Amino acid sequence: MNETVVTLVGNAATGVEFRETATGGMARFRFAVTARRWDREQQLWTDGHTSFYTVWAWRTLAANLAGSVAVGEPLVVHGRLKVREEQRDGQHRTFVDIEAVAVGHDLTRGTAAFRRVLKGEPMLTARVSRRNAPEAEKPPPAGRGRRREAGKVTAAADATGCQEQLPEMASAP
C-alpha cells in the first residue's frame, strides 16, 4: 500500500486530548504550520499562509504526548498524511490528518529535557524501592533529571533511582 509520509515543523495549536480506548491510549491535537518567506523588497522575513492539521497518535506515543506537549510549543511531527472528505450540512469539507509515528520538540527554538518511560514491571528495572528504602536512601521525586545551572550540569536521580555524576561543563559564549 502506498502511503504519503510527511515531516512537518510548526506549533501545537491546541492542547492534547487523551482518551483510553480498548486497544490503548488515543490522543489528538491541532497543529499549525506557517510558511515563512524572505521578502526581498522589505529585507525581512514575513509569515505566509498557516495550514492546520489534526495529529492523531496511538498507544505509548499518545500517552507520552499528553504528558509532554502544551499549546504553543514548537514541534516536529512525522507521520502518515491522510486526507478525508465529508459532506456536512450540505457543504463539502476536506480534513487533513497526520497519523503520527514520531513527535518531538523543535530544538532549533528551545531546549527540552528527555525523561524515559519505564515499561513493563517497574520492580524489574527499579534499583531502589521508594517504599522500602530508608529515608536517607530514597531518590528524589520522579521526573527530575539533569539541570543546567550557571554553566554547569548537575545530576539528579531519575525514576529508577540511578544517579550519574557528570563533570562540570563550561558555559558557551
Residue frames as a rotation matrix with the C-alpha (Angstrom) as fourth column:
MET 1
0.581 0.814 0.000 0.00
0.814 -0.581 0.000 0.00
0.000 0.000 -1.000 0.00
ASN 2
-0.355 -0.675 0.647 1.35
0.639 -0.680 -0.359 3.43
0.682 0.286 0.673 -0.91
GLU 3
0.574 0.463 -0.676 1.34
0.809 -0.447 0.381 5.93
-0.126 -0.765 -0.631 1.91
THR 4
0.326 -0.447 0.833 2.43
0.206 -0.826 -0.524 9.54
0.923 0.343 -0.177 1.97
VAL 5
0.366 -0.320 -0.874 4.84
0.930 0.090 0.357 10.08
-0.036 -0.943 0.331 4.84
VAL 6
0.445 -0.132 0.886 5.46
0.213 -0.945 -0.248 13.70
0.870 0.299 -0.393 5.85
THR 7
-0.222 -0.480 -0.848 7.53
0.975 -0.113 -0.192 15.63
-0.004 -0.870 0.493 8.36
LEU 8
0.416 0.485 0.769 6.06
0.447 -0.846 0.291 18.95
0.791 0.223 -0.569 9.48
VAL 9
-0.650 -0.592 -0.476 7.56
0.741 -0.353 -0.572 21.71
0.170 -0.724 0.668 11.61
GLY 10
-0.133 0.668 0.733 5.14
0.068 -0.731 0.679 24.00
0.989 0.140 0.052 13.45
ASN 11
-0.849 -0.072 0.524 3.39
-0.477 -0.324 -0.817 24.67
0.229 -0.943 0.240 16.76
ALA 12
-0.678 0.673 -0.296 0.78
0.731 0.658 -0.180 22.89
0.073 -0.338 -0.938 18.86
ALA 13
-0.687 0.480 0.546 -2.38
-0.146 -0.827 0.543 24.92
0.712 0.293 0.638 18.24
THR 14
0.460 0.825 0.328 -4.50
-0.609 0.024 0.793 23.15
0.646 -0.565 0.513 20.87
GLY 15
-0.156 -0.434 0.887 -3.91
-0.929 0.369 0.016 21.08
-0.334 -0.822 -0.461 23.95
VAL 16
-0.792 -0.161 -0.589 -3.58
-0.383 0.882 0.273 17.32
0.476 0.442 -0.760 23.61
GLU 17
0.245 0.894 0.376 -6.85
-0.969 0.212 0.128 15.45
0.035 -0.395 0.918 24.14
PHE 18
-0.782 -0.561 -0.270 -6.12
-0.529 0.828 -0.187 11.99
0.328 -0.003 -0.945 25.54
ARG 19
0.356 0.890 0.286 -8.56
-0.934 0.334 0.125 9.08
0.016 -0.312 0.950 25.91
GLU 20
-0.682 -0.436 0.587 -8.15
-0.468 0.877 0.108 5.47
-0.562 -0.201 -0.802 26.95
THR 21
0.180 0.708 -0.683 -9.64
-0.963 0.267 0.022 3.02
0.198 0.654 0.730 24.45
ALA 22
0.889 0.224 0.400 -9.97
-0.320 0.928 0.191 -0.76
-0.328 -0.298 0.896 24.37
THR 23
0.774 -0.623 0.113 -6.77
0.528 0.536 -0.658 -1.02
0.350 0.569 0.744 22.31
GLY 24
-0.253 -0.866 -0.431 -4.76
0.966 -0.253 -0.058 1.52
-0.059 -0.430 0.901 24.33
GLY 25
-0.085 0.176 -0.981 -4.48
0.382 -0.903 -0.195 5.28
-0.920 -0.392 0.010 24.53
MET 26
0.080 0.153 0.985 -5.53
0.971 -0.235 -0.042 7.69
0.225 0.960 -0.167 21.79
ALA 27
-0.090 -0.133 -0.987 -4.51
0.482 -0.873 0.074 11.35
-0.871 -0.469 0.143 21.56
ARG 28
0.131 0.084 0.988 -5.17
0.953 -0.285 -0.102 14.16
0.273 0.955 -0.117 19.16
PHE 29
0.058 -0.078 -0.995 -4.29
0.435 -0.895 0.096 17.82
-0.899 -0.438 -0.018 18.85
ARG 30
0.927 0.218 0.306 -4.36
0.373 -0.428 -0.824 20.54
-0.049 0.877 -0.478 16.20
PHE 31
0.011 -0.998 -0.066 -1.04
0.705 -0.039 0.708 21.50
-0.709 -0.055 0.703 14.66
ALA 32
0.906 0.286 -0.310 -0.31
0.048 -0.801 -0.597 24.82
-0.420 0.526 -0.740 12.92
VAL 33
-0.061 -0.915 0.398 2.35
0.832 0.174 0.527 25.12
-0.551 0.363 0.751 10.21
THR 34
0.828 0.299 -0.475 3.14
0.079 -0.900 -0.428 28.61
-0.556 0.316 -0.769 8.93
ALA 35
0.391 -0.690 0.609 5.35
0.905 0.169 -0.390 29.13
0.167 0.704 0.690 5.90
ARG 36
0.527 -0.324 -0.786 7.96
0.158 -0.871 0.465 31.89
-0.835 -0.369 -0.408 6.27
ARG 37
0.539 -0.303 0.786 9.35
0.833 0.052 -0.551 33.71
0.126 0.952 0.280 3.28
TRP 38
-0.373 -0.735 -0.567 12.12
0.661 -0.639 0.393 36.25
-0.651 -0.228 0.724 2.75
ASP 39
0.778 0.617 0.118 10.66
0.559 -0.594 -0.578 39.49
-0.286 0.516 -0.807 1.41
ARG 40
-0.117 -0.921 0.371 13.40
0.993 -0.113 0.034 40.95
0.011 0.372 0.928 -0.80
GLU 41
0.106 0.224 0.969 11.77
0.416 -0.895 0.161 44.37
0.903 0.386 -0.188 -1.06
GLN 42
0.790 0.286 0.543 11.42
-0.331 -0.547 0.769 44.91
0.517 -0.787 -0.338 2.70
GLN 43
-0.206 -0.957 -0.203 14.52
-0.375 0.269 -0.887 42.85
0.904 -0.107 -0.415 3.58
LEU 44
-0.564 0.044 0.824 12.76
-0.805 0.191 -0.562 40.83
-0.182 -0.981 -0.072 6.31
TRP 45
-0.962 0.248 -0.116 11.01
0.228 0.959 0.166 37.55
0.152 0.133 -0.979 6.94
THR 46
-0.448 0.885 0.124 7.22
-0.892 -0.453 0.011 37.50
0.066 -0.105 0.992 6.57
ASP 47
-0.600 0.340 0.724 4.67
-0.115 0.859 -0.498 34.89
-0.792 -0.383 -0.477 7.54
GLY 48
-0.844 0.365 -0.394 2.77
-0.379 0.114 0.918 33.14
0.380 0.924 0.043 4.79
HIS 49
0.167 0.976 -0.137 -0.41
-0.685 0.215 0.697 31.10
0.710 -0.023 0.704 4.95
THR 50
-0.607 -0.276 0.745 -0.97
-0.759 0.481 -0.439 28.91
-0.237 -0.832 -0.501 8.05
SER 51
-0.129 0.516 -0.847 -2.11
-0.463 0.724 0.511 25.33
0.877 0.458 0.146 7.45
PHE 52
-0.158 0.171 0.973 -3.80
-0.968 0.167 -0.187 23.37
-0.194 -0.971 0.139 10.24
TYR 53
-0.315 -0.008 -0.949 -3.63
-0.365 0.924 0.113 19.61
0.876 0.382 -0.294 10.67
THR 54
0.650 0.426 0.629 -5.18
-0.757 0.296 0.582 17.22
0.062 -0.855 0.515 13.18
VAL 55
-0.416 -0.841 -0.347 -2.45
-0.686 0.540 -0.488 14.98
0.597 0.035 -0.801 14.59
TRP 56
0.765 0.638 0.086 -3.56
-0.578 0.623 0.527 11.55
0.283 -0.453 0.846 15.82
ALA 57
-0.441 -0.894 -0.081 -1.40
-0.726 0.409 -0.553 9.27
0.528 -0.185 -0.829 17.98
TRP 58
0.641 0.662 -0.388 -1.98
-0.386 0.715 0.583 5.85
0.663 -0.224 0.714 19.49
ARG 59
0.676 -0.259 -0.690 -0.80
0.545 0.806 0.231 3.77
0.496 -0.532 0.686 22.46
THR 60
0.165 -0.696 -0.698 2.52
0.941 -0.100 0.322 4.81
-0.294 -0.711 0.639 24.04
LEU 61
-0.729 -0.422 0.539 3.02
0.603 -0.768 0.215 7.83
0.323 0.482 0.814 21.78
ALA 62
0.112 0.872 0.476 -0.44
0.264 -0.488 0.832 9.07
0.958 0.033 -0.285 22.76
ALA 63
0.757 0.163 -0.632 0.26
0.637 0.031 0.770 8.81
0.145 -0.986 -0.081 26.49
ASN 64
-0.195 -0.925 -0.325 3.65
0.923 -0.285 0.258 10.48
-0.331 -0.250 0.910 26.14
LEU 65
-0.525 0.096 0.845 2.17
0.489 -0.779 0.392 13.33
0.696 0.619 0.363 24.09
ALA 66
0.536 0.840 0.080 -0.41
0.371 -0.320 0.872 14.01
0.758 -0.438 -0.483 26.77
GLY 67
0.744 -0.282 -0.606 2.33
0.613 -0.075 0.787 14.41
-0.267 -0.957 0.117 29.36
SER 68
-0.185 -0.983 -0.010 4.77
0.826 -0.161 0.540 16.36
-0.532 0.091 0.842 27.20
VAL 69
-0.700 -0.080 0.710 3.06
0.624 -0.554 0.552 18.83
0.349 0.829 0.437 24.85
ALA 70
-0.156 0.637 -0.755 1.32
0.606 -0.542 -0.582 22.12
-0.780 -0.548 -0.302 25.66
VAL 71
0.754 0.543 0.369 -0.33
0.632 -0.447 -0.633 24.77
-0.178 0.710 -0.681 23.48
GLY 72
0.932 -0.325 -0.158 2.12
-0.356 -0.903 -0.241 26.92
-0.065 0.281 -0.958 21.52
GLU 73
0.265 -0.895 0.359 5.12
-0.243 0.298 0.923 24.63
-0.933 -0.332 -0.139 21.85
PRO 74
0.184 -0.287 -0.940 7.28
-0.981 -0.109 -0.159 24.20
-0.057 0.952 -0.302 18.73
LEU 75
0.285 0.025 0.958 7.16
-0.260 0.964 0.053 20.62
-0.923 -0.264 0.282 17.45
VAL 76
-0.568 -0.331 -0.754 8.36
-0.823 0.244 0.512 18.35
0.014 0.911 -0.411 14.67
VAL 77
0.214 0.730 0.649 5.70
-0.530 0.645 -0.551 15.80
-0.821 -0.226 0.524 13.62
HIS 78
-0.709 -0.436 -0.554 6.49
-0.705 0.423 0.569 12.79
-0.014 0.794 -0.607 11.43
GLY 79
-0.416 0.603 0.681 3.72
-0.073 0.724 -0.686 10.51
-0.907 -0.335 -0.257 10.19
ARG 80
-0.706 0.255 0.661 1.29
0.690 0.456 0.562 9.38
-0.158 0.853 -0.498 7.52
LEU 81
-0.849 0.411 -0.331 -0.76
-0.449 -0.893 0.043 12.01
-0.278 0.185 0.943 5.70
LYS 82
-0.596 0.755 0.272 -4.50
0.770 0.634 -0.072 11.25
-0.227 0.166 -0.960 5.49
VAL 83
-0.913 0.381 -0.147 -7.00
-0.407 -0.881 0.243 13.41
-0.037 0.282 0.959 3.60
ARG 84
-0.602 0.790 0.115 -10.72
0.698 0.591 -0.404 12.91
-0.387 -0.163 -0.908 4.32
GLU 85
-0.893 0.435 0.116 -13.65
-0.295 -0.759 0.580 14.46
0.341 0.484 0.806 2.50
GLU 86
-0.669 0.712 -0.215 -17.08
0.683 0.474 -0.556 14.67
-0.294 -0.519 -0.803 4.10
GLN 87
-0.439 0.660 0.610 -20.46
0.177 -0.602 0.778 16.20
0.881 0.449 0.147 3.42
ARG 88
-0.604 0.273 -0.749 -21.82
0.776 -0.014 -0.631 18.11
-0.183 -0.962 -0.204 6.43
ASP 89
-0.017 0.723 -0.691 -24.96
0.343 -0.645 -0.683 20.21
-0.939 -0.248 -0.237 6.39
GLY 90
0.845 0.418 0.335 -24.92
0.413 -0.112 -0.904 20.23
-0.340 0.902 -0.268 2.60
GLN 91
0.697 -0.672 -0.250 -21.33
-0.713 -0.687 -0.140 21.51
-0.078 0.276 -0.958 2.49
HIS 92
0.776 -0.554 -0.301 -18.33
0.332 0.765 -0.551 19.66
0.536 0.328 0.778 1.14
ARG 93
0.760 -0.541 0.360 -15.49
-0.640 -0.528 0.558 19.71
-0.112 -0.654 -0.748 3.67
THR 94
0.509 -0.705 -0.494 -11.91
0.077 0.609 -0.790 18.47
0.857 0.364 0.364 3.48
PHE 95
0.889 -0.256 0.381 -9.92
-0.417 -0.103 0.903 17.39
-0.192 -0.961 -0.198 6.56
VAL 96
0.339 -0.859 -0.383 -6.17
-0.288 0.293 -0.912 16.81
0.895 0.420 -0.148 6.62
ASP 97
0.922 -0.006 0.387 -4.89
-0.367 0.301 0.880 14.47
-0.122 -0.954 0.275 9.34
ILE 98
-0.073 -0.952 -0.298 -1.47
-0.728 0.255 -0.637 13.18
0.682 0.170 -0.711 10.31
GLU 99
0.959 0.219 -0.182 -1.26
-0.057 0.773 0.632 9.72
0.279 -0.596 0.753 11.89
ALA 100
0.481 -0.820 0.310 1.86
-0.861 -0.508 -0.007 10.36
0.163 -0.264 -0.951 13.94
VAL 101
0.639 -0.456 -0.619 4.77
0.314 0.890 -0.332 7.94
0.702 0.017 0.712 14.04
ALA 102
-0.200 -0.735 -0.648 7.06
0.976 -0.094 -0.195 10.30
0.082 -0.672 0.736 16.00
VAL 103
0.710 0.367 0.601 6.66
0.281 -0.930 0.237 13.73
0.646 0.001 -0.763 17.62
GLY 104
0.008 -0.733 -0.680 9.34
1.000 0.012 -0.001 15.82
0.009 -0.680 0.733 19.29
HIS 105
0.689 0.143 -0.711 10.09
0.300 -0.949 0.100 19.33
-0.660 -0.283 -0.696 20.39
ASP 106
0.739 -0.424 0.524 11.83
0.451 -0.265 -0.852 21.53
0.500 0.866 -0.005 17.80
LEU 107
0.478 -0.626 -0.616 15.23
0.767 -0.045 0.641 22.09
-0.429 -0.779 0.458 19.40
THR 108
-0.406 -0.559 0.723 16.11
0.800 -0.599 -0.015 24.91
0.442 0.573 0.691 16.98
ARG 109
-0.035 0.498 0.867 13.71
-0.063 -0.867 0.495 27.04
0.997 -0.037 0.061 19.02
GLY 110
0.455 0.166 0.875 14.40
-0.843 -0.237 0.483 25.91
0.287 -0.957 0.032 22.57
THR 111
-0.715 -0.692 -0.102 15.64
-0.585 0.672 -0.454 23.17
0.383 -0.264 -0.885 24.84
ALA 112
0.515 0.848 -0.121 13.96
-0.638 0.474 0.606 20.07
0.572 -0.235 0.786 26.22
ALA 113
-0.503 -0.599 0.623 14.71
-0.853 0.462 -0.245 17.51
-0.141 -0.654 -0.743 28.92
PHE 114
-0.086 0.417 -0.905 14.03
-0.536 0.746 0.395 13.89
0.840 0.519 0.159 27.98
ARG 115
-0.305 0.069 0.950 12.50
-0.881 0.359 -0.308 11.58
-0.363 -0.931 -0.049 30.58
ARG 116
-0.768 -0.031 -0.640 12.49
-0.375 0.831 0.410 7.86
0.519 0.555 -0.650 29.75
VAL 117
0.244 0.904 0.351 9.27
-0.953 0.158 0.257 5.98
0.177 -0.397 0.900 30.47
LEU 118
-0.740 -0.458 0.493 9.71
-0.578 0.808 -0.117 2.70
-0.344 -0.372 -0.862 32.31
LYS 119
0.000 0.720 -0.694 7.96
-0.845 0.371 0.384 -0.16
0.534 0.587 0.608 30.53
GLY 120
-0.114 0.006 -0.993 6.82
0.091 0.996 -0.005 -3.48
0.989 -0.091 -0.115 31.91
GLU 121
0.666 0.311 -0.678 7.07
0.630 0.252 0.735 -4.34
0.399 -0.916 -0.028 35.57
PRO 122
0.690 -0.399 0.604 8.56
-0.406 -0.904 -0.133 -1.38
0.599 -0.153 -0.786 37.46
MET 123
0.760 -0.396 0.515 10.24
-0.451 0.249 0.857 -3.64
-0.468 -0.884 0.011 40.03
LEU 124
0.715 -0.511 0.476 12.31
0.651 0.735 -0.189 -5.33
-0.253 0.446 0.859 37.30
THR 125
0.268 -0.613 0.744 14.02
0.633 -0.469 -0.615 -2.08
0.726 0.636 0.262 36.35
ALA 126
0.706 0.029 0.707 13.93
-0.387 -0.821 0.420 -0.07
0.593 -0.570 -0.569 39.55
ARG 127
-0.206 -0.875 -0.438 17.08
0.165 0.410 -0.897 -0.33
0.965 -0.257 0.060 41.66
VAL 128
-0.993 -0.082 -0.087 15.69
0.103 -0.209 -0.973 1.30
0.062 -0.975 0.216 44.78
SER 129
-0.146 0.987 -0.064 12.16
0.767 0.154 0.623 0.84
0.625 0.042 -0.780 46.01
ARG 130
-0.470 -0.013 0.882 10.87
-0.241 -0.960 -0.142 4.12
0.849 -0.279 0.448 47.43
ARG 131
0.589 0.783 0.200 8.54
-0.442 0.105 0.891 2.37
0.676 -0.613 0.408 49.86
ASN 132
0.882 -0.214 -0.420 11.16
0.412 0.782 0.467 0.05
0.229 -0.585 0.778 51.35
ALA 133
-0.021 -0.966 0.258 14.22
0.573 -0.223 -0.789 2.31
0.819 0.131 0.558 51.24
PRO 134
-0.056 -0.083 -0.995 15.39
0.940 -0.341 -0.025 4.11
-0.337 -0.936 0.098 54.38
GLU 135
0.807 0.497 -0.319 14.63
0.407 -0.859 -0.310 7.83
-0.428 0.120 -0.896 54.30
ALA 136
0.219 -0.815 -0.536 18.28
-0.344 -0.579 0.739 8.77
-0.913 0.022 -0.408 53.61
GLU 137
-0.692 -0.551 0.467 18.45
0.160 0.514 0.843 6.44
-0.704 0.658 -0.267 50.57
LYS 138
0.293 0.880 0.374 15.21
0.661 0.096 -0.744 7.48
-0.691 0.465 -0.554 48.88
PRO 139
-0.636 -0.499 0.588 15.77
0.772 -0.397 0.497 9.10
-0.015 0.770 0.638 45.48
PRO 140
-0.797 0.380 -0.470 14.27
-0.263 -0.918 -0.296 12.50
-0.544 -0.112 0.832 44.68
PRO 141
0.185 0.971 0.154 10.76
-0.156 0.183 -0.971 12.54
-0.970 0.156 0.185 43.14
ALA 142
-0.148 -0.171 0.974 10.41
0.807 0.548 0.219 11.07
-0.571 0.819 0.057 39.65
GLY 143
0.714 0.438 0.546 10.62
0.697 -0.522 -0.491 13.37
0.070 0.731 -0.678 36.67
ARG 144
0.803 -0.519 -0.292 13.64
-0.383 -0.826 0.414 15.30
-0.456 -0.221 -0.862 37.87
GLY 145
0.752 -0.580 0.312 16.56
0.649 0.574 -0.499 14.98
0.111 0.578 0.809 35.54
ARG 146
-0.311 -0.936 -0.163 19.75
0.931 -0.334 0.145 16.82
-0.190 -0.106 0.976 34.83
ARG 147
0.843 0.531 -0.087 19.51
0.512 -0.842 -0.171 20.58
-0.164 0.100 -0.981 35.02
ARG 148
-0.096 -0.858 0.505 21.85
0.841 -0.342 -0.420 23.15
0.533 0.384 0.754 33.58
GLU 149
0.868 0.347 -0.356 22.61
0.493 -0.689 0.531 25.87
-0.062 -0.636 -0.769 36.09
ALA 150
0.816 -0.515 -0.263 25.05
-0.436 -0.846 0.308 28.75
-0.381 -0.136 -0.915 35.52
GLY 151
0.316 -0.723 -0.614 27.27
-0.899 -0.022 -0.437 26.91
0.303 0.690 -0.657 33.07
LYS 152
-0.794 -0.584 0.170 27.44
-0.608 0.761 -0.224 23.56
0.002 -0.281 -0.960 34.85
VAL 153
0.012 0.770 -0.639 25.45
-0.466 0.569 0.677 20.37
0.885 0.290 0.365 34.72
THR 154
-0.500 -0.085 0.862 24.22
-0.845 0.265 -0.464 18.85
-0.189 -0.960 -0.205 37.92
ALA 155
-0.691 0.258 -0.676 22.90
-0.118 0.882 0.456 15.32
0.714 0.395 -0.579 38.27
ALA 156
-0.298 0.657 0.692 19.73
-0.929 -0.034 -0.368 14.17
-0.219 -0.753 0.621 39.92
ALA 157
-0.784 0.039 0.619 18.29
0.002 0.998 -0.060 10.71
-0.620 -0.046 -0.783 40.31
ASP 158
-0.682 0.603 -0.414 15.90
-0.581 -0.103 0.807 9.58
0.444 0.791 0.421 37.63
ALA 159
0.297 0.936 0.188 12.76
-0.889 0.199 0.411 7.49
0.348 -0.289 0.892 38.15
THR 160
0.569 -0.121 -0.813 14.80
0.086 0.992 -0.087 4.32
0.818 -0.021 0.575 38.69
GLY 161
0.974 -0.219 -0.060 16.81
0.029 -0.144 0.989 5.87
-0.225 -0.965 -0.134 41.49
CYS 162
0.311 -0.905 0.291 20.02
0.950 0.300 -0.081 5.81
-0.014 0.302 0.953 39.44
GLN 163
0.899 -0.097 -0.426 22.25
-0.036 -0.988 0.147 8.79
-0.436 -0.117 -0.892 39.79
GLU 164
0.418 -0.772 0.479 25.08
0.895 0.259 -0.363 9.66
0.156 0.581 0.799 37.45
GLN 165
0.407 -0.382 -0.830 27.67
0.278 -0.813 0.511 12.27
-0.870 -0.439 -0.225 38.29
LEU 166
0.673 -0.149 0.724 28.62
0.713 -0.127 -0.689 14.44
0.195 0.981 0.021 35.34
PRO 167
-0.406 -0.867 -0.290 31.65
0.892 -0.445 0.082 16.68
-0.200 -0.225 0.954 35.01
GLU 168
0.228 0.418 -0.879 31.14
0.234 -0.900 -0.367 20.41
-0.945 -0.122 -0.303 35.04
MET 169
0.075 -0.136 0.988 30.84
0.997 0.027 -0.072 21.95
-0.017 0.990 0.138 31.60
ALA 170
-0.782 -0.378 -0.495 31.98
0.362 -0.923 0.132 25.39
-0.507 -0.076 0.859 30.62
SER 171
0.292 0.935 -0.200 29.20
0.346 -0.298 -0.890 27.68
-0.892 0.190 -0.411 29.52
ALA 172
-0.055 -0.237 0.970 29.00
0.998 0.001 0.057 28.61
-0.015 0.972 0.236 25.88
PRO 173
-0.878 -0.323 -0.352 29.67
0.337 -0.941 0.022 32.24
-0.339 -0.099 0.936 24.95
